[in-house]
Amino acid sequence: MNQIINNFIESAQTAVLGKKHELKLALCCFLSEGHLLIEDVPGVGKTTFAKTMAKLLDLDFSRIQFTNDLMPSDLLGIQIYDSKESKFNLIPGPIFNQFILADELNRGSPKTQSALLEAMEEQQVTLDGQTLALPHPFFVVATQNPRSQIGTHHLPESQLDRFMMKIKIGYPDQEFEKKLISEDLHIENFRQLKSIINSEQLNTILKQINNVNVSDKLLNYVLSILENSRHDSAYQGLSPRAGRDIIKAAKTWAFIEGRDFVLPDDVQNILSPVVSHRLAPFQSQSFEEDQELTKSLIKLTHVD
């Protein structure tokens, strides 16, 4: 495993207790230049999870609390007229940071949700006819409440598709929960976290991931997964974007595991977080039901 990757996972676990696999998936999503959706109940540490990532990756961080009265301008910013200079000046919104925590995204109005998701897709925003580039890297971690909770606006499939991965943090194991409720050591550990990577090192890692080899046989395996999802009424058919995300995430997972080539195991390890939110034909399904759909798709697809 790359030393920087190992340092990230080891350091993050001092502040986010007992969530090594989830941290590894989130890092995979970031290094694949995708965006992450976390679906979970309040109080399981989603904000700490995101802040820990931002701190270790040395990224400018902003948290946006979505409510039904949040406006697109609250995200993007506004143009203010300066009468002395006779011109408009931009007051940038929180979207112009590198790491965005969009908290309880499905409590925002559809219009405001769309403003964020459009920025994610285009890597730029338009204010009063002026197109403004967003920083690089640009990473959104959005949280959403379980679908059964009231006061939420479900994200349509076209918008869910823009998230490379969806994960669930879940409740900690009893051993770690005992530490969480009896001591504040993890809070002090968070305060002491230091960045483990700079922009030059990040660019080097991204280039190395881009050079990870994907064989024709592996590509055909992914194509079979896509095809099988489109010919069974149990699934919402996967889009070409989902196929690209599977390949990108599998290449990153292989790199994290210390290889410069992708195996079918890499695809299977990332498949559930990459496709579970895109497969379900009904948004009323639970996270666990989405996971079961992915497992059935893996069983359906033969590895040559």
C-alpha positions in Angstrom: 0.0 0.0 0.0 1.2 3.5 -0.9 2.7 5.1 2.3 0.6 8.3 1.9 -2.6 6.1 1.6 -1.5 4.1 4.6 -0.8 7.2 6.7 -4.3 8.6 5.8 -6.1 5.5 6.9 -4.1 5.1 10.1 -4.4 8.8 11.1 -8.1 9.0 10.2 -8.9 6.1 12.5 -7.7 8.0 15.5 -10.6 10.4 15.1 -13.1 8.2 13.3 -13.2 5.1 15.4 -13.8 1.7 13.9 -14.6 2.8 10.4 -11.5 1.7 8.4 -13.5 0.2 5.4 -15.7 3.3 5.1 -12.7 5.6 5.2 -11.0 3.5 2.6 -14.0 3.8 0.3 -14.3 7.5 0.9 -10.7 8.0 0.0 -11.1 5.8 -3.1 -14.0 8.1 -4.1 -11.9 11.2 -3.6 -8.9 9.9 -5.5 -11.3 8.8 -8.3 -12.4 12.5 -8.6 -16.0 11.6 -7.8 -18.4 12.8 -5.1 -19.7 10.9 -2.1 -23.2 10.4 -0.7 -23.6 9.2 2.9 -27.1 8.0 3.9 -27.4 7.6 7.7 -29.3 8.7 10.8 -28.1 11.7 12.8 -25.4 11.3 15.4 -23.2 8.6 13.9 -20.3 11.0 13.1 -20.8 12.1 9.5 -19.5 15.6 10.1 -16.5 14.3 12.0 -15.9 11.8 9.2 -15.9 14.6 6.6 -13.8 17.1 8.6 -11.2 14.4 9.3 -10.8 13.8 5.6 -10.6 17.5 4.7 -8.0 18.1 7.4 -5.7 15.1 6.4 -6.0 16.0 2.7 -5.2 19.7 3.5 -8.4 21.0 1.7 -10.4 24.1 2.4 -13.6 23.0 4.1 -17.1 24.3 4.2 -20.3 22.8 5.7 -23.6 23.7 4.2 -26.7 22.8 6.2 -29.6 22.2 3.8 -33.0 23.4 4.8 -36.2 24.0 2.8 -35.6 27.7 2.8 -31.9 27.5 1.6 -31.6 29.4 -1.7 -29.1 28.7 -4.6 -27.5 32.1 -3.9 -26.7 30.9 -0.4 -24.5 28.2 -2.0 -23.1 30.1 -5.0 -22.7 33.6 -3.8 -24.0 37.0 -5.1 -22.8 40.0 -7.1 -22.8 43.2 -5.1 -22.7 46.6 -6.9 -19.8 48.9 -5.9 -21.0 52.4 -6.6 -17.5 53.9 -6.0 -15.9 51.6 -8.6 -19.0 51.4 -10.7 -18.8 47.6 -11.0 -20.1 44.4 -9.5 -18.0 42.5 -7.1 -18.5 38.8 -6.4 -19.2 37.7 -2.8 -18.4 34.0 -3.2 -20.5 31.4 -1.5 -19.3 28.3 0.3 -19.3 26.3 -3.0 -15.9 27.8 -3.8 -14.1 25.7 -1.2 -12.3 22.5 -2.1 -14.2 20.2 0.2 -17.9 20.7 0.6 -20.0 18.9 3.3 -23.6 19.2 2.0 -25.5 18.2 5.2 -28.9 16.7 4.9 -29.1 17.4 1.2 -32.5 15.9 0.8 -34.0 18.5 3.2 -33.2 21.2 0.7 -35.6 22.3 -2.0 -35.2 20.7 -5.5 -34.1 24.0 -6.9 -31.2 24.3 -4.4 -30.3 20.6 -4.7 -30.0 21.2 -8.5 -27.7 24.2 -8.0 -25.2 22.0 -6.0 -25.5 19.0 -8.3 -25.0 21.1 -11.4 -21.8 22.6 -9.9 -20.6 19.0 -9.1 -21.2 18.0 -12.7 -19.8 21.1 -14.5 -17.0 21.9 -12.0 -18.1 25.5 -12.5 -21.0 27.9 -11.6 -22.7 30.7 -13.5 -23.6 33.9 -11.7 -25.4 36.7 -13.6 -24.1 35.3 -16.9 -20.5 35.0 -15.7 -18.9 31.5 -15.6 -16.6 30.9 -12.7 -14.4 27.8 -12.3 -14.5 25.9 -9.1 -11.2 24.9 -7.3 -9.3 21.7 -8.0 -9.6 19.3 -6.3 -13.3 19.8 -5.7 -15.0 17.1 -3.6 -18.5 17.0 -2.3 -19.6 14.8 0.6 -23.4 15.0 0.8 -25.4 13.4 3.6 -29.0 12.4 3.3 -31.5 11.1 5.9 -33.0 7.7 5.5 -35.9 7.8 3.0 -38.5 7.0 5.7 -37.9 10.4 7.5 -40.4 13.2 6.9 -39.5 16.6 5.6 -37.2 15.3 2.8 -37.2 15.8 -0.9 -36.0 12.6 -2.6 -33.2 13.1 -5.1 -34.3 12.0 -8.6 -32.4 9.2 -10.3 -30.6 11.6 -12.7 -29.1 13.5 -9.7 -28.3 10.4 -7.7 -26.3 9.2 -10.7 -23.9 12.2 -10.2 -22.6 10.7 -7.0 -19.9 8.2 -7.7 -20.5 6.3 -4.4 -23.0 6.0 -1.6 -22.0 4.6 1.7 -23.4 4.2 5.2 -21.3 4.8 8.2 -23.5 2.9 10.6 -23.3 2.5 14.4 -19.9 1.7 15.8 -19.0 -1.7 17.2 -19.5 -2.0 21.0 -15.8 -1.7 21.7 -15.5 1.6 19.9 -18.9 2.9 21.1 -17.7 2.4 24.7 -14.8 4.6 24.0 -17.0 7.2 22.3 -19.4 7.5 25.2 -16.8 7.3 28.0 -14.0 9.5 26.9 -13.2 12.4 24.6 -9.9 11.1 23.3 -11.1 11.0 19.7 -11.9 14.7 19.9 -8.4 15.5 21.0 -7.0 13.2 18.3 -9.0 15.2 15.7 -7.5 18.5 17.0 -4.0 17.1 16.6 -4.5 15.8 13.0 -2.1 17.2 10.5 -2.2 17.1 6.7 -0.5 14.0 5.2 -0.3 15.2 1.5 0.4 18.3 -0.5 -0.9 19.2 -4.0 2.2 17.9 -5.8 2.0 14.5 -4.1 -1.8 14.4 -4.9 -1.1 15.1 -8.6 1.5 12.4 -8.7 -1.0 9.9 -7.1 -3.7 10.9 -9.6 -1.3 10.3 -12.5 -0.3 6.9 -11.1 -4.0 5.9 -10.8 -4.7 7.0 -14.3 -1.9 4.6 -15.5 -3.4 1.6 -13.7 -4.0 -1.0 -16.4 -7.5 -2.3 -17.3 -7.5 -5.4 -19.5 -10.1 -6.0 -22.3 -11.3 -9.0 -20.3 -12.0 -6.7 -17.3 -13.8 -4.2 -19.5 -16.0 -6.9 -20.8 -16.8 -8.0 -17.3 -18.0 -4.4 -16.5 -20.0 -4.3 -19.7 -21.7 -7.5 -18.7 -22.6 -6.0 -15.3 -24.2 -3.0 -17.1 -26.0 -5.2 -19.6 -27.4 -7.5 -17.0 -28.8 -4.5 -15.0 -30.7 -3.4 -18.1 -32.5 -6.7 -18.8 -34.0 -7.5 -15.4 -37.1 -5.8 -14.0 -35.5 -6.0 -10.5 -33.0 -3.3 -11.5 -33.0 0.3 -12.7 -30.7 -0.1 -15.6 -27.1 1.3 -15.1 -26.0 4.3 -17.2 -22.8 4.6 -19.1 -21.8 7.1 -16.4 -22.1 4.3 -13.9 -19.8 2.1 -16.1 -17.2 4.9 -16.2 -17.4 5.3 -12.4 -17.0 1.5 -11.9 -13.8 1.5 -13.9 -12.4 4.7 -12.3 -13.1 3.4 -8.8 -11.7 0.0 -9.5 -8.5 1.5 -10.8 -8.2 3.5 -7.6 -9.0 0.5 -5.4 -6.3 -1.5 -7.2 -3.8 1.4 -6.6 -4.8 1.5 -2.9 -4.1 -2.2 -2.7 -0.7 -1.7 -4.2 -1.2 -2.9 -7.8 -0.9 -1.3 -11.2 -3.6 -3.5 -12.8 -7.3 -4.2 -12.0 -8.7 -7.5 -11.0 -12.4 -8.6 -10.9 -12.1 -8.5 -7.1 -11.4 -4.8 -7.3 -14.6 -4.3 -9.3 -16.6 -6.4 -6.8 -15.1 -4.5 -3.8 -16.3 -1.1 -5.1 -19.4 -2.2 -6.9 -21.9 -1.9 -4.1 -21.0 1.7 -3.1 -20.8 2.7 -6.8 -24.1 1.2 -8.1 -26.4 0.5 -5.2 -28.0 4.0 -5.3 -28.5 3.7 -9.1 -29.9 0.2 -9.2 -33.0 0.4 -7.1 -36.2 1.0 -9.1 -38.0 2.4 -6.1 -36.5 5.1 -3.9 -38.6 3.7 -0.9 -36.1 0.8 -0.6 -33.7 0.8 2.4 -29.9 1.0 2.1 -29.7 -2.7 3.0 -32.2 -3.6 0.2 -30.1 -1.6 -2.2 -27.0 -3.6 -1.1 -28.9 -6.9 -1.7 -29.7 -5.8 -5.3 -26.0 -5.3 -5.9 -25.1 -8.7 -4.5 -27.7 -10.4 -6.8 -26.2 -8.5 -9.8 -22.7 -9.8 -9.0 -24.0 -13.4 -8.8 -25.8 -12.9 -12.1 -22.6 -11.8 -13.9 -20.0 -14.4 -14.9 -16.3 -13.7 -14.6 -14.4 -15.1 -17.6 
